[in-house]
């Protein structure tokens, strides 16, 4: 078993499309351009509640940060040939606000400029100093 965790950011190149598995689980997929200078696309897959949230909040042109499991897949072209693509099975995502609202007077992003959704793996409780391993 290998670990293939990835965190990427980019601009939504193709709007999310929502489909359902045979077990009626929603899946939303969209293409993310991770390069500012050329077209470098990565497919992002979201499942379950995250798929519903993606469908309702993500649009073409939005800037997002995606965290998930990196994987390869094979797709068939219209001519019948196959090609391999890189995709991320997302489990967390943040939608970044537009650049005009992201800059606060101090130069840092304002707390309202980031919309976060997905699974949270950490509790809101503070960690005591005696629990820090160093």
N, C-alpha and C positions, 0 to 999 in steps of 0.2 A: 504494500500500500504506500502511496506517495502523497505528500502534502502539496497541494497546488493552490494555495490561497493567494488572491490577488486583490489589489486596490487600485482602481484606475479612475481617471477623470477625463471628461471630454464633453463634446457637444452632441446632442441627440440629432442624428443624421436622418433617421427615418422614424416616424411616429410609431408608438406602440400598437401592436395588433394583439387582440385578446382571443384566445381559443380555449377549448376545454378538452381534457383527457377523457378516455372512455369511462373513468370513474367520476367524471364531472368535477375535476379539480381545475380551477382556472390557471392558465399560463399566459403571460404577456411577454412578448418579445419585441425588441427594438434594436436598431443599429446605432452604435456610438462611434463617433469619429474622435480618436484619441490624439490626433496630430493637429497642430495649428497651421502647418505649412503645406501639407499634402493630405490626401484622403487615405487614412488608415482606419479601417472599420473593424469593430469587434461587436459580435452579437451578444446582447444581454437578455437572459431569461429570468423571469420572476414567476414564482409559483404561489398559489394560495392567496392569503390576505395581501401579501406584497404585490401580487399581480393586479388585484383590484385597485389598490392605491396607485400603482404606476399608471394604470389605464385612466384614472380620474385626474391625475396631477401632472403627468409628464407630457410635453408637447415637443414637436420638432423645433430645434433651435435652443432648447433649454440646456444649461450647463449642469452636469450632475457628477457626483462621485459615487462609484459603485464598489462594493466589497462583496466578494464571493469566491467560488471555486472555479479555477481556470480549467478548461477542458477543450479538447479538439472534437470536431464533428465532420462528417462527410455529407455534402449536399450535391444533388444532381443539377447540372446546368440544363438550359433549354435544349441543347444539342445532344443531351444524353451523357455527356462526360461528367466525371465526378471531380470535385475539388474539396480540399480540406479547409476548414475555417476554424478560427479561434472564437470561443464563446465563454461567457462567464455565467455560471449558475448563481445568481445574486441572492444574498440573504440580508443585505442592508444597503440602503441607498440614501444619498442626500441630494436634494435639489438646491443648487446655488442660485441666489437671486441675481438679477442683472447687475452689471458693473456700476451703473449709476446709483443703485441703492446699497451696494455692498460696502462702499467706503464711508466710514465714520470719520469725524474730524480728526481722530488720533491716527488715522491711517489703517486701523484694524477694522475687520468686518464687524458690523453691528450684530447683536444677538438675534435680531429679527431677520437677518439676511440669509439665514440658512434654515431650510425646512428639512428635518430628518424624519425618515420613516423606515420601518423594518423591525427586525427582532432586536431586542436589547438583551445582552448577555450579562449585564452587570446590575447589581442592585443600587439603589440610591443611597444606601447607608455608607457612611464614611469608614475608611479603614483606619484602625488605631495604629499608632506609631510602633507598638510592640509587635504588630503583624507584618511589618515591612521586613523582608529578608536580608537587608543590608544596612 
